[in-house]
């Protein structure tokens, strides 16, 4: 019976995927023509002067080849993009390991699944792969694409969460929930689904109320490296760029090369004024709590995404987060200390230099996640934040990195890697 249900569920997933692909077929870009070897290659730099170049000239210059990420983002903004999940430089993660790798390790076909008693690894890894909690790891559980229904619902859940998070720390207390209930119920003892929907969705569009930018603001943020780094960072399997940075309080200096070796390293990039980063950061702490004995975690504080003198957001002001873009290392450290006080991370929070050397080397602005293997190479590089900042995807990539560097159990269900049971 369970097998039949799983097969039906998979059929529905495949059918939905085919329908979705058909619905978006008209949006697929046409195949690019081959490069003309006789035509000189022209490149553009993303600076304010690029505004003076006709869009058609830029597009023509990149015919037959993929434009750099910064050019793609510039063109998207010029054409009216509001920084959607699939616009410009936004896209999927780069990962060494995926469902095909995990299925191969277990000797199963891609359309099969892995039940708990057949899982070849620590028992506390299993629920981290079984995303939908149906007792079977399948391709659906490792699909983190933006067209996946689970991902789409997760995006919406996060936005609704942020709307009622009273201080922007990514956590809701019982008192917070009750305050929201009392406000929406108007003194009643119950809420209808319609009342809850109206309260949650009031003023919502592509952004939370008051957060939508103008094209001019987006372009200024692009040129300033606030909406994201103009550099692309290391590619998959390339060496991770080394760095030496101080913690926010100046008590430690950590060099990446010194911690690479026996354990994988997770690098977390973020900043105070990035609301999605604040709301999703507690997920990083959850992963750290589960696997801190087997992994090194480092946070790197980078350039502000939404300073008061840039793309200012009302959602930040409502929770008391209003800071100008730091102009010195001391100013950046001070803001990082405020961020640390709010989010209370238990991993080291390193502060990038004011020239953004590490943030640019990793293309870490405004938020991004990396997994570095024990050889010092990139095993996972999330998509650009905020959309690419998926702690669950990072966790699965991390666990497959751990599985690949350790021999699997001789029998399924070996003890947890950290000695715990959850």
C-alpha positions in Angstrom: 0.0 0.0 0.0 2.8 2.4 1.0 4.6 1.6 -2.3 1.5 2.3 -4.3 1.1 5.7 -2.6 4.7 6.6 -3.2 4.4 5.6 -6.9 1.2 7.7 -7.2 2.9 10.7 -5.5 5.9 10.4 -7.9 3.6 10.3 -10.9 1.9 13.4 -9.7 5.3 15.1 -9.3 6.3 14.1 -12.8 3.0 15.3 -14.3 3.2 18.6 -12.4 6.8 19.0 -13.6 5.8 18.4 -17.2 2.9 20.8 -17.0 5.1 23.5 -15.4 7.7 23.0 -18.1 5.1 23.4 -20.7 3.7 26.5 -19.1 7.1 28.1 -19.1 8.2 26.8 -22.5 7.5 30.2 -24.2 9.9 31.9 -21.7 12.8 29.7 -22.7 15.6 31.8 -24.4 16.3 31.1 -28.0 19.4 29.1 -28.8 22.4 31.5 -29.2 24.1 31.6 -32.5 27.7 30.4 -32.8 30.4 32.9 -32.4 31.8 34.5 -35.5 35.6 34.0 -35.3 36.2 37.0 -37.5 34.1 39.3 -35.1 36.2 40.9 -32.4 34.9 40.1 -28.8 33.8 43.1 -26.9 33.3 43.1 -23.1 31.7 45.7 -20.9 32.4 46.7 -17.3 29.4 47.2 -15.0 30.0 50.8 -14.0 27.6 53.9 -14.1 29.0 54.6 -17.5 27.3 51.5 -18.8 24.0 53.4 -18.6 25.1 55.3 -21.7 25.4 52.2 -23.8 22.3 51.1 -25.7 21.0 47.7 -24.5 21.0 46.4 -28.0 24.7 47.1 -28.3 25.4 45.2 -25.1 23.3 42.2 -26.1 24.9 42.1 -29.6 28.3 42.0 -28.0 27.5 38.8 -26.1 25.7 37.0 -28.9 26.8 33.3 -29.0 28.2 33.4 -25.5 26.9 33.7 -22.0 27.3 37.2 -20.5 29.0 37.6 -17.1 26.6 37.5 -14.2 26.9 41.2 -13.6 26.0 42.0 -17.2 23.0 39.7 -16.9 21.8 41.5 -13.8 22.4 45.0 -15.4 20.4 44.0 -18.4 17.6 42.5 -16.3 17.3 45.7 -14.3 17.3 47.9 -17.4 14.4 45.8 -18.7 12.4 46.3 -15.6 13.4 43.4 -13.3 12.4 43.7 -9.7 15.0 41.2 -8.6 12.9 38.1 -9.2 14.2 34.7 -8.3 15.0 33.8 -11.9 16.1 37.2 -13.1 19.6 38.3 -14.0 22.3 36.6 -12.0 20.0 34.6 -9.8 20.1 30.9 -10.3 20.6 27.4 -8.8 23.5 26.3 -6.6 26.6 24.6 -7.9 26.9 21.2 -6.1 29.3 18.3 -6.4 26.7 15.9 -4.9 23.1 15.4 -5.8 20.3 12.8 -5.9 22.1 10.9 -8.7 25.2 10.6 -6.5 23.2 9.4 -3.5 21.2 7.0 -5.5 24.3 5.5 -7.0 25.9 5.1 -3.6 22.9 3.0 -2.6 22.7 1.0 -5.8 19.2 2.1 -6.7 17.6 3.6 -9.8 16.9 7.4 -10.0 13.1 6.8 -9.7 13.4 4.6 -6.6 13.7 5.7 -3.0 15.7 5.0 0.1 13.9 3.8 3.2 15.4 4.3 6.7 16.5 0.7 7.1 18.3 0.8 3.8 20.1 4.1 4.3 23.9 3.7 4.3 25.0 6.3 6.7 24.6 7.7 10.3 21.0 7.4 11.4 20.8 11.1 12.2 21.5 12.0 8.5 18.4 10.3 7.3 15.8 12.9 8.4 17.9 15.7 7.0 17.6 14.1 3.5 13.9 13.1 4.0 12.7 16.7 3.5 9.0 15.9 3.2 9.1 13.5 6.1 7.4 10.6 4.4 9.9 8.0 5.5 11.6 7.7 2.1 14.4 9.7 0.6 13.6 10.4 -3.1 14.6 12.7 -5.9 11.9 15.1 -4.7 13.6 15.5 -1.4 16.8 16.7 -3.0 15.2 19.0 -5.6 15.9 22.6 -4.5 15.0 24.3 -7.8 12.8 27.4 -7.6 10.0 25.6 -9.6 9.7 22.9 -6.9 6.4 23.3 -5.0 8.1 22.8 -1.7 10.5 25.6 -2.4 7.8 28.0 -3.6 5.8 27.3 -0.4 8.9 27.8 1.7 9.5 31.2 0.1 6.0 32.3 1.0 6.3 30.9 4.5 9.4 32.9 5.1 7.9 36.1 3.8 4.8 35.7 6.1 7.1 34.8 9.0 9.1 38.0 8.4 5.9 40.1 8.4 5.0 39.1 11.9 8.5 38.8 13.3 8.5 41.8 15.7 12.3 42.4 16.0 13.7 40.8 12.9 15.8 38.2 14.6 14.3 35.2 12.7 12.5 33.8 15.8 8.9 33.9 17.1 8.1 33.4 20.7 4.9 32.3 22.2 4.3 35.9 23.2 4.9 37.1 19.6 2.3 34.6 18.3 -0.2 35.7 20.9 0.4 39.4 20.2 -0.2 38.7 16.5 -3.4 36.7 17.2 -4.8 39.4 19.5 -4.1 42.1 16.9 -5.8 40.2 14.1 -8.7 38.8 16.1 -9.8 42.1 17.4 -10.6 40.7 20.8 -12.3 37.5 19.5 -11.3 34.0 20.7 -10.9 32.6 17.2 -9.7 33.4 13.7 -11.1 32.3 10.3 -8.9 31.4 7.4 -10.1 34.5 5.6 -9.2 36.8 8.5 -5.8 35.2 8.7 -5.3 35.5 5.0 -6.3 39.1 4.9 -3.9 40.0 7.8 -1.0 38.2 6.3 -1.4 39.3 2.7 -2.3 42.9 3.3 0.0 45.2 1.3 1.9 42.2 -0.1 3.2 42.3 -3.7 6.6 41.2 -5.0 8.1 42.7 -1.8 6.9 43.3 1.7 5.1 46.6 2.1 7.3 49.6 1.5 10.3 47.6 0.3 9.9 47.8 -3.5 12.8 49.6 -5.3 12.9 51.9 -8.3 15.1 51.0 -11.2 17.4 53.8 -10.3 17.9 52.5 -6.7 18.6 49.0 -8.1 21.2 50.3 -10.5 22.9 52.3 -7.8 22.9 49.3 -5.6 24.4 47.2 -8.4 27.2 49.6 -9.1 27.9 49.8 -5.3 28.0 46.1 -4.8 25.1 46.2 -2.4 22.6 44.0 -4.2 25.4 41.6 -4.9 29.1 41.3 -5.7 30.1 42.2 -9.3 32.5 39.3 -9.1 31.4 35.6 -9.4 33.5 33.8 -6.9 35.2 30.4 -7.1 33.6 27.7 -9.3 32.7 24.2 -8.2 35.8 22.1 -7.3 38.1 25.1 -7.4 40.3 26.0 -4.4 38.5 28.1 -1.9 40.2 31.6 -1.7 42.2 32.0 1.4 41.4 34.8 3.8 42.5 36.1 7.3 39.9 38.0 9.2 39.1 39.2 12.7 36.0 38.4 14.7 33.5 41.1 15.3 34.8 41.8 18.8 38.5 41.6 17.7 39.3 38.8 20.1 40.2 36.3 17.4 42.0 36.2 14.0 41.1 33.2 11.9 42.8 32.2 8.6 40.8 29.8 6.4 43.9 27.8 5.5 44.5 27.0 9.1 41.1 25.3 9.6 41.0 23.3 6.3 42.1 19.7 6.6 40.4 17.2 8.9 36.9 18.6 8.6 34.8 20.2 5.9 34.2 24.0 6.4 30.9 25.8 6.0 31.2 29.5 5.2 28.2 31.7 5.8 28.0 35.2 4.3 25.5 37.8 5.4 24.7 41.2 6.8 22.5 43.0 9.2 20.2 44.8 6.8 19.4 41.8 4.7 16.0 40.7 6.1 15.9 37.3 4.4 19.4 36.5 5.8 18.3 37.4 9.4 15.1 35.3 9.1 16.9 32.3 7.7 20.1 32.4 9.7 18.6 30.4 12.6 18.6 27.5 10.2 22.4 27.7 10.0 22.5 27.5 13.8 20.4 24.3 13.6 22.8 22.7 11.2 25.7 23.8 13.4 24.1 22.3 16.5 23.6 19.0 14.7 27.0 18.6 13.2 29.4 20.9 15.0 31.7 18.0 16.0 32.3 17.0 12.3 32.3 20.4 10.6 34.0 23.9 11.0 31.5 26.8 10.6 32.6 30.4 9.9 30.4 33.4 9.4 31.7 36.3 7.3 30.1 39.7 7.7 29.9 41.6 4.4 28.7 44.9 2.9 25.2 46.1 3.9 22.4 45.2 1.4 19.9 47.8 2.5 21.6 50.8 4.1 19.6 54.0 4.8 21.7 55.7 2.1 21.0 53.0 -0.5 18.0 50.6 -1.1 16.3 51.4 2.2 13.6 49.0 3.3 10.6 49.9 5.5 10.6 46.3 6.8 14.0 47.0 8.4 12.8 50.4 9.9 9.8 48.7 11.4 12.0 46.5 13.5 14.5 49.2 14.4 17.2 48.3 11.9 18.5 51.5 10.3 22.2 51.9 9.4 24.1 53.7 6.8 26.7 51.9 4.7 29.9 51.7 6.8 32.8 53.6 5.4 35.5 52.3 7.7 36.4 48.9 9.1 35.5 50.2 12.6 32.0 51.2 11.5 31.5 47.8 9.8 32.6 46.0 13.0 30.2 48.1 15.0 27.3 47.1 12.8 28.4 43.5 12.8 28.4 43.6 16.6 24.8 44.8 16.5 23.9 41.9 14.2 25.7 39.5 16.5 23.7 40.8 19.5 20.4 40.3 17.6 21.0 36.9 16.0 23.3 35.5 18.8 25.3 33.2 16.5 27.4 30.6 18.2 29.8 30.3 15.3 32.6 32.8 14.8 31.5 36.0 13.1 34.4 37.4 11.1 34.2 40.9 9.6 35.3 41.5 6.0 37.7 44.3 5.3 36.2 47.5 4.1 37.4 46.9 0.6 35.1 43.8 0.5 38.1 41.6 -0.4 36.6 38.3 0.9 33.0 39.1 0.0 34.1 39.8 -3.6 36.4 36.8 -3.7 33.5 34.5 -2.9 30.7 36.7 -4.4 29.2 36.6 -0.9 27.0 39.7 -0.9 24.3 40.0 0.3 24.2 36.4 1.6 25.6 33.1 0.5 26.6 29.6 1.7 29.6 27.5 0.8 30.8 24.0 1.7 34.6 23.5 1.4 35.9 19.9 1.5 38.9 18.7 3.4 41.2 19.3 0.4 40.2 23.0 0.4 38.0 22.8 -2.7 34.4 24.1 -3.2 32.0 21.2 -2.8 28.9 23.4 -2.7 28.2 27.0 -3.7 24.7 28.3 -3.1 22.9 30.5 -5.5 23.2 34.2 -4.8 21.1 35.4 -1.8 18.5 36.0 -0.9 16.9 33.3 -3.1 19.9 31.0 -3.1 20.4 31.1 0.7 18.8 27.6 1.4 20.1 26.1 4.6 18.5 22.8 3.9 20.2 22.5 0.6 23.5 23.4 2.2 23.0 20.8 4.9 22.3 18.0 2.4 25.4 19.0 0.4 27.4 19.0 3.6 26.2 15.5 4.6 27.0 14.1 1.2 30.5 15.6 1.6 30.8 13.8 4.9 29.5 10.6 3.5 32.0 10.8 0.6 35.0 11.2 2.9 34.0 8.4 5.3 33.4 4.8 4.5 29.7 3.9 4.7 28.4 1.6 7.4 28.8 -2.2 6.9 25.2 -2.4 7.9 22.4 0.2 7.5 21.6 2.5 10.4 25.0 3.0 12.0 25.2 5.3 15.0 25.0 9.1 14.5 28.2 10.9 13.5 27.9 13.2 16.5 26.7 10.5 18.9 23.2 12.0 19.1 19.9 10.6 18.1 18.4 13.5 16.2 
